[in-house]
Amino acid sequence: MSVWDDLVGQEKVSEQLAAAARDADALVTAAATGAAPPEASKMTHAWLFTGPPGAGITQTARAFAAALQCVSPDRALGGAPGCGFCDGCHTALVGTHADVSTVAAVGAQILVDDMRDTVRKSFTSPANGRWQVILVEDAERLNEKSANAVLKAVEEPAPRTVWLLCAPSIEDVLPTIRSRCRHLNLSTPSVDAVADMLVRRDGVEPDVAAAAARATQGHIDRARRLATDPAARERRAAVLRLPLRLDEIGGCLKAAQELVDAAADDAKALAEETDAKETEELKAALGAVQGGRLPRGTAGVMKDLEDKQKRRRTRTQRDSLDLALTDLTALYRDVLALQLGSRVAIANADVEDTLERVARGSSPEATLRRIEAIAACRDALDRNVAPLLAVEAMTMALRAG
């Protein structure tokens, strides 16, 4: 199974990246043997991957990174890079390859401190791989200072360094950076393609896979989670029941509190495992005996880690809330379709009774105002408004219609 097999509904992009990986392989071979490099190479030093949420932007970039690091012996016989089985492919895909560095936003932004070591590493030669690959998962979250650091590295890269930037759209990246990148735009995979992937890769029952793919409208990660995690299905069901609980002001406030608490519980569950592991690993690296005190002068390092973990918990809570708001938007979109008599496929067919009840009890104009209220809540969360205040304002607006 090659690295491209995991890219759902992105056949054209896969072909372009596979061709670039072959040219990249030829460039490395030419440099090692002293031969002339290939003409009109499809390989370049910086790539920008964009596309809608759930299209698999990061997975696509990581598959390309794996193909660049592929060490399969089949390559010497004319095989394409990206076998998916060799040590180079495997470690790049799971995130442990020494020459594939990944940067992701811990909080709302990628700070310059988070980029400094990575930018410095980008100017070094690969330790044991074929390329030095820098993968920035949330390029839209680069702030001014960290973006400028990336710009300097992309302007004058080392000979065997490749930057892979991922963002929702090309407008989310500084013009000076995107002008130096080759742009690839991914599309939302079809519901059928996602359902087929869940059956083949995750062993999900066909009817469950179809329901999850339809409910998430082609969002790969959310569909997989919905199909394989009963807790995720229960959280979604609770969100979809929310419109039926907003008859009274007290119900609005209670529903808002439950949404925020559920998001906080998600963040806490993730943090408990991740934070404890990170803390113990850092203590061991600093030379602390298990259960003993830390050496002098290390308190600042531990404080930096605690601040990073706090920012990550905040972002995880916001992301969990955003997921609930996405499900709520999809529900009202289905309500609007029913009210207008549209033949468009209903995403939430499993709660059709709720859809029909809400549709009968309001007008299309009211449904549009409710969708706008959800969008306003998401904007407020992006501006760091207190989650409970933002969600309470939304539930009151949903009640008003």
N, C-alpha and C positions, 0 to 999 in steps of 0.2 A: 504494500500500500504506500504510494508516494505521498509526499507532504501536500500535494495539491488536492488529494482526495477529500480533505477536510473542508475545502472551500465550497460552500453550498451556493449554487446558482451564480458562480463567478467565473464561468468558463473563459470568457474573453480576457479577463484580467489574468487568469492563471496562465494562459498561453503567452501573454506578454512577459510575465515574470519568469516563466520557464525559459523563454528565449534569452532574457537578460542574464539568467543564471548560467546558461551555456556559454554566453560570451564572457561572463565573469570568470568562469572556469578556464576559458582559453587565455584570458589575460594573465591569470596566475601561472599557468603552464608556460606561457611565452616568457614571462619574467624569470622563471626558474631555469629555463633552457637557453635563454638568450635569443630566442626566435623573435620574428617580427610580430607585433600584436595584431589582432584581427582588425580589418578596416570596417568602418561604420558600425562600431559596437553598439549594441542595445543597452549596455551597462552604463550606469552613471553613479556618481558619488552620493546623491541625495534623492530621496523619494518621498512624496507626500501622498498618503492614502486617505481618502475621504469617503463619506457615505452615510446613510441614515443609521440611526441606532439599531443594533442587532444584525447589521449586514455582515459582520465578521471582519471589521477593519483590522483589529489587532491580530486576529488569527491569520489573516492574509499576510501581514507584515512579518509575523513570526515564521510562517511557512517559507517565505522568501529568505529570511535569515538562515533557516535550516538548509535550504538549497545551496546557499552560498558557502556553508560550512561542510557540505556533504563530502565524505571521504570514501564513498562506496567504491570497491574495486571495479565495479561494472563501468565506471566512467572511462577507464582506460580502454574499454572495449566498445566505446561509443554510446554508453548509457547516459541518460540525462541526469544532471544533478538533482538531488531531492528524493532519494530512494525511500526515506522514512524509516530505515532500519539501522543504518550505520551509527556509530557513536557520535559523529558530528551532527547528524539530523536529530537523533534522540535527545541529546543534551540541549540543543538549541530550542527544541520544541517544549521541553519541560522547564527551561529557564536556568539550567546549571552550566551552560557552556561558558568557559573562561573568557571567550572573545565576543560574547553577545551580552551587552549591558542594557538593562531595561530601566527606564525612568517613568514613574507614574506619579500623578498628583496624590499627595498624602492628605492635603486639605483642599481648600478652594483653589489654590494656586500651586504651581511648581516654582519654588523659590530658587534664587540663585545659589544658595548653599546646597540645594539638592542637585544642582547641575555641575557645580565646580569640579568635583572629582571626575565626573563622567566626561566633561569637556577635555580635561587634562588627559584622560585615558585615550580619547579619540585621536590624539596626536602621536600615539605610540604604535609600534608594529604589533601585529597579532602575536600572542604568546605561543599558541600551538595550532591555531586554526588558520584558515585561508584568508579570512577577512576580519577586520575589527568592525563589528556591527553595533551601532547605537540605536536602540529602539525607544522612541518617546511615545508612550501610549496616549497621553493627553496633551498634545501640542497646543490645543486651544487654551490650556490653563497656564501656559508660560506667561509670567509677568514681564514687565519691561526689562528688568535686569537679566533675568534668566534667558529671555528671548534674544537679547543682545549677545549674551555669551554663546548661544547656539549659532547666531548669525556669523560670528567671527570664525567659529569652527567649520561652518558650512562653506564660507567664502574661500578658505585656504585649507582644505582637508589633507590629511596624510594620504599617501598613494593608495593604501589598501584599507581605507576607512570608508564605511557606508553608513549614512544616516537614514533612518526610516521613521518618518513623522506620521502620526495618526491624528486626525481631527474630523469633526462632523462635516465641515465644509471648507472650501478653499479660502473663504472670507474670514475664517477664524484664525488664520495664520498671517503674520506680518507679511506685507507685500515683498519686503526685501528678502525674506526667507523663502517664500513660495516661488519667487522668480528664479531661485537657484535649485529648485527641485523638479523632478519629473512627476507629474501629477497623474494619479490613477483614481478614478471615481468608481466606487462599488455601488451596486443596486440592491434593493431589498429582495431577498430570495422569495420565490413563490411559496405559498402555503404547502402545496404538494411536495415541493423539494425539501422543505424543512421536515415535514412528516416522514418522508422517506428516509432522511438522515437519522431521525430518532429511532426508527425501526431497525435500520441496518447497523448503526454504530452503538446504540444504547440498549438495544433489545426491548424497546417499549412496544406494548401491544398496539396494533394498527389503529384501533378506535381511540385509544388514549393519545397516541401521537397526533392523530388528525385533529382531535379536540384542542390539544395544547398549541399546535401550529396555528390553528384558526383563531384561537383566543388571543395569541400574541401577534398575529398578522405578520408572520415571517421573521420575528425577532428570535434569532437562533439561541442565544444564551437563556433568555427568559422561557422559551419553549422547552428547552431541555430541563430547566429547573422545575417548571410546572409539571412536566411529564414524570419526573423522577422523585420529586419531593412532596410527600403528602402535606407537610406543614405549609409549603408555598401555596398549594391548592386551597387549603383552609383559609389562609390570609387573603387570597384573592376572593374567595366566596364571601368573607366578611366585608370586604370593600364593596362588592357588588350589591350587598344588602343595605348599604348605607342610605341610598335615596328613599327607602321605605321607612326610615327612622327619624325623619326630619320634620315631623308634623308639629312638634313643640320646640320651644327654645331650649328647654332642658335636654331634649334629645339631640339637638345640634351640638351643644357643648359637650355632652357625653361622647358622641360619635367622634368629635375632634380629639378629645383626650385619648380615646382608644386608638385612633390612628397614630398619634404621636407616640404613645406608649409602645405600640407594636413595633414601630420603627426603632425606638430606643432599645427594645429587647433584642431586635436583630443585630444592632450595633454591638450590644453588650456580649451576645453569644459569640460573635466573630472575634471581638477583642479579647475575651478571656483566654482563648487558645493561642491566638497570634501574639498578644502582648507578653504573656508568660514565657513563651518560647524565646522571643526576642530579648527579653530582660535577662533570662538565664544565660543565653549565648553571649551577651555583652559582658555580663559579670565574669564569665569564664575567660573571655578575651582580655579583660582587665586584670586578671590574676586573682580574683577573689576565690577563696576556698569555699566549697559548698556549705551554705549555712553560716559562713563567716562574714566579717566586715570587709568592705571594699578598701582598696589601697587609698592612701591620701592623694588628693588632686584629681580624683575621678568623679567627684560629685557633679561637676558641670556636664560631663559626658552623659551621665545618667539622667540629668535634668533635660538635656536635649532630646533624649530618647522618649522621656515622658511627654514632652511637648509634642513630639511627632505623633505619638500614639493618641494623644488627645485630639489632635487635628484629624487624624484618620477616623476616630470614632464619630466625630461631628460629621464628616463627609459621608460615612456609611449610613448614619441616621438620615441625612438629607437624601441620599440615593434611594434608601428604602421608602421614604415618603414619596419621592418622585415616581417610584414604581407604582405605588398605590394610586397616585393621581393620574398616571397613564392609564391604568385599568378603569378608573372612574370616567376619564375622557372617552375611552372606547365604548363604555356603556351608554353614555349620552349620545354618542355618535350613532349607535344602533337605534336608540330611541328616536332620534331625528329621522333616520332612514324609514322607520315604521310610520312616523307621522306624515312624511312626504310621499309615502307609497312607493319608495324606491325598491328596485329589484336587486340592489347591491347585496352581496353576501353579508349576513349578520355574523359578527365576530363572536358574540357571546350567546350563541344559540342554546347553551346549556342553562341559561337563566331567562328563557324567552317569556315566562310568566311575568317576571319582574319588568322586563322591557315593555310588555304590552300594558301592564298596570300603570307604569310611569308615563307611557305615551298617551294613554287615555286621560290621564289626570292633568295634562298641561298642553300647551301649544308649541308649535315649532319655534316661535319667537322666544318663548321662555326657555326652551332647551338650548338655544344658541346663547342666551345670557348665562345659563349655567356652565356651558363649555368655556365661555369667556371668564367666568369666576374661577374655574379651575386653573386656567392659564395665568390669571392674575396671582393666584396663590403660588404657582411655580416661580413666577417672576419675583415675588416677595421673598421666597426662600433663597433664590439666587442672590438677593441683596442682603442676605443675612438677617432678615426679620426673624424674631423668635418663632420657632416652628408652631407652638401652640396658638399664638396670636394669629398667624397666617392661616392656619387650618380652621380656627374658629370663625374668622371672617369669611372663609370660603363656605363653610357649612351653613352659616346664616344667609349667605347669598343664594345658595342652592335652595334653601327653604323659601326664600322670597320669590325665586323664579324670574 
